[in-house]
Amino acid sequence: MRRTARALATAGLTWTLALTAPAVATAEPYCGITWGSTDKSQWWVGETSTILALRAGRHDCYDRLVVDLADAQEQDYDVSYQDVVWDFIAGEELSLRGEANLAVRLNSDPYQSWDPAGRTDLIDVRGYRTIRQVAYRGFIRGGVYLALGVRARLPYRVSTLHTQGQPSRLVIDVAHQW
């Protein structure tokens, strides 16, 4: 009888604790961002383009770099975090503001006229939460190379936007946090 009473009391206590225990919290992704920080590339198009302009924007959850391109087509690209990025013009390591280097390569027209005057600060990103610097690394082997100095190795996404008859755009969004 004692064993049965003890077993029932233990079962009741266990059941009560299970019902009153706080639920295990599962962290929601920051702003719903599930991008990750692995390499991103698209090399199936094979077309080249000329850079028209660069612009940047701030959003609630991420900073954005937009590369305006001359052609209305998909754009080949390669974007990845790298420990070291090279300034191909100076032939030396490029020191960027921020704790992480996001290297960008665009398949580009070898005769393009885009040659920025100020290579280390292509656009003003002062006050941005994530992007600290945008630099021109040079043109080599059929590609234009850029680099973003980023606050930390954070998730990012890359997309191309194109409308027939309009210049296309390569868009790089870097999240403010994980």
Secondary structure, DSSP 8 states (H G I E B T S, - for coil): -HHHHHHHHHHHHHHHHHHHS--------GGG----SS-EEE-SS---B-EEEEEEEE-SSEEEEEEEESSSS---EEEEEES--EETTTTEE---SSSEEEEEEEEB-TT-----S-SS-SS--TT-SSEEEEEEEEEETTEEEEEEEESSS--EEEEEE--TTS-EEEEEEEES--
